[in-house]
Amino acid sequence: MDAVQAVAEPRRREILRLVWDTERSAGEIADRFDVTFGAVSQHLKVLRDTGLVTLRQDGKKRFYRADREGMGPLADYLRAMWATKLDTLAELAEAAERADGAEGNAS
C-alpha cells in the first residue's frame, strides 16, 4: 500500500491529524475512536509501514508522531485539507451564531 492509499481511509487521516504536532501513545490515540484498540493498532501499522508516522518505544508503551518530512508533498496536501475543513467549520459556526442572534432579536 502506498501513502496515498493509506490516507484515503478516514480513520488514518484522523490519526495523522492527532499526531501531526504532538507525539501520542497508542492508547491515547485509540481512546479517540469508537473501534477496538486492535483496529487502531492495525491503522497505526499501515501508517508506520508507509512511512507516514514514526514510532518510539518506551518500555511497553509505543508513541507515534507524524513523519511530515517523510511524507513529502503529501504533508502540504493534508495541511491544506485540514485548514480548509477548519475554515468551513468556523464559517458554519459563525453562521449559526448569526442565525441564533437574529432569532433572539425577532422576539
Secondary structure, 3 states (H helix, E strand, C coil): CCHHHHHCCHHHHHHHHHCCCCCEEHHHHHCCCCCCHHHHHHHHHHHHHCCCEEEEEECCEEEEEECHHHHCHHHHHHHHHHHHHHHHHHHHHHHHHHHHHHHHHHC
